Structures are given as structure tokens and as C-alpha cells.
Amino acid sequence: MTAFTKPVRARLSLAPLMALAATVAMPVTGLVLIAGGATPAFAGEVSAAAVPFTAIAAPSALVSETSNPVIQALPKYETPKYETIASGMASYYGRELAGNRTASGERFNPADLTAAHRTLPLGSKVRVTNPRTGDSVIVRINDRGPFHGNRLIDLSEAAAREIGIRAAGSGKVELAVEAD
């Protein structure tokens, strides 16, 4: 079934996507795509009774980042740098401890990206990477532990799921802290 044989409700959900496609695909031609299945028209031919989603792509829209004052005024975002500090085994603690107080005083929530570490300051941001898959997650240290022999860090259930060690219950990880 094509987009134009679907019910009106289904076509309307495609309208923003179609408008975006018209803006990106036809910037030099000055064409307009009117949502709702109408055919493209020239920018000067758009009526006031147009459908709610109208995208006009004109040559004036092609402004470089260096000449656009709005883009220049946006703050530059730099990716934080992390220094590897250790590698070892990680485990996770899940729903059985939900609601218990952590060392930071907050209640443990297995859906949050948090972790327990023996010595790192509470509130520290730590990147935990599964070296087998390359998956990583940023967690906040909010508890003390683990108190099981060879474990380096205890992750929340959500963090363990993010890096792919939840099913196994534990796995080898690399820890990195944000460098100043």
C-alpha cells in the first residue's frame, strides 16, 4: 500500500518527514512540498489555504555555519575526555535492592545508570566499557561496593543491560573517569 492509498490519519504522520525531505533534497530549486499528498509547486504559487506542514526550500536557506550568526552564537560542545583507570570484573545488582538507600543517601533505582565503587568519590561520572563488544555507558557512582572478592564495580541493571553483561550476570569491563 503506498502512502497515498493509506487513510488520511496515516498520511498526516508522514507529512513532517516529507517536508523535511523536500527541504533537504531540493534546496536549490526553490520548490515547496505541501503535505497531504499534493504535488510540489513553485514557492510563489503556495496558497494561504495550505495544509499545516509546508516546507519552503530556497537558495537563501543555503547558509554556511561560519556566516550564520545564530549558529555562531550556539555554545560549542566538546566531548569529555576520559582516562582509563582500571579493568576487571563487573557485576550488577537489580530489582531485589530497589528502594534501598545507597551510600549517597538516595534510593536505589535499577533503571538509573548508576554504580557502586569502593573508592571513587560519590557523584563521579565513570565510563564503563565492555571490551568484548566495545559497548560503553556513562554511570554515576552513588554507592559503595562491591564487597564480593574479585569484583571491580557493581552496575545497576540498566547499565549492565547497556553494555551487554546483564544476561551473564557479570563480565570483564574497563573503567575510565572524566579527565579534567
N, C-alpha and C positions, 0 to 999 in steps of 0.2 A: 504494500500500500504506500503510495507516495505521500508527501507532506500535504499536497493539495486535495487529496481524497479523504484525509482524516477529518474527524469532526472539528468544528471551529475551536473548541477548547484546546485540542492538541496542537492546532496550527498556531494559536496565540503563544504557546510556550516556546515555539521556535522563533518567534519574532525578534527577540533581542539578539539571538545568535545570528540570524540572517542580517540584521542591521550591522552587527559587528563585522561580519564577513564582507558586507558591501563597503564598509569604511576602510577595511584593510586591503581588499582586493582591487578596488577601483579608485585610488586616491588621485590619480592624475586626470581622469576623465570628467570629474565633476558630476558623476551620476548619483542618483538618490535611489535607495531601495525602500519602498513603503511596505511595512509589514502587512500580513493578512493575505498574501498571495498576489498582490498587484504587480504589474510589470515595472521594471525600472523606468524612470523618466529623467529628463534633464532637470537640473536644480531649479531653473526658472519656471518650470511647469507644475510644481507642487502646489496643490490647492490648500486652502485653510481648513478644509474638512478632512484633513488627512487622518490616518489611523494613528493611535498614540505613539508608536515606535517609528520614528523617521530618522535615518542617519544620512547626513549630507557629508560627502567626501569631496573636498575641493582642494586645488593645489595649495591654497593657503594653509591647509592642515599639515603640510609637509614642512615642519619647522624643526630645525636641529636642536639637540639638547643644549648646545652652547649658546644659541641665540634666544632661547625661550627663558624669560625671566622667572616664570613660575617654576620651571624645572630647576633653575639655578638656585632658587630660594629654598628648595627642599633640603632637609639635613642629609648629609652623606651617611650611609650606614656601612659600618665596617664590620666584617665578620670577626668575632672574638678569636684570639689565638689561644691554643691550648697546649700545655706541656704534659707529656706522658710522665706519670709518677710511679705507676706500678702495674703489674699484671698478675693475675691469679684467678682463683675460682670465685664465682658469684653464685648466690642462691637468691631465692625470692621468698617473701612472706606475703601471704594472701589474706583471704577473707576471714580466717579464724581470728585474726587480731584487729579486724576493722572496729573502729571506735575507741580502741585503747589509746591512752595518752603516750606520745612519743617523748624523747628527751627534750625536745624543744617546747613541749607543753601543748602542742596541737594534737588533735585526734587523728589517728592513722586512717587513711583512706586508700584502699588498694588501687583505686582508679587514678590517683595522682602519680605524677612522675617524681617520686621521692626515693630515698635510700638511707640505709644505716651504715655508718663507718665508725671505726674505733677512735680515730684521732683527728680527722678533718674537721674544721670548725663548722658548727651548725650554721646552715644557710648557704654553705659553699655550693657552687654550681660545678658539677663534675660531668665530663663526657665519658660514658661507658660504651666501649666498642666490643662487639663480638668479632674477634679476628678471623674466625672461620667464614663468616658471611660478609663482614665489612659493615654490618648494620650498627648504628650508634644512636644513643639517646642522651639528652642532657637531663640530669636529675639534680634535685636539691637535697642536700644532706639535712635530715630533720630528726635523726635518731642515732643512738649508739648501738654498736654491734658490728658484725655478727659475733656471737660467742661460741660458735661451732669451730673447732680446731683449725682447719685449713682454709676457711673462707675469708676473702678479702672485703667483700661488700654484700649487703643484703638489699636487694631491689624490691620495689613494690611490684605487685602483679602486673600492672600496666607497663612498667619499664621493662620487665622481663619479657613480656609479650612483644614489645617494640623491637628488641634485639634478637628474638628467636630462641630464648632459653627456657621459656615457661614450660613447654611440654616435657623437657628433660628434667626440670627441677633445679638444675644448676648448669654452669658452663664456664669455660675459660673466657676472661674478659681483660681488656686493657683500660686503665683509668687515666684520665687527663684532666688537670684543673686549668681554669682560665688563667692565662698569664697576664700580669699587669703591665 
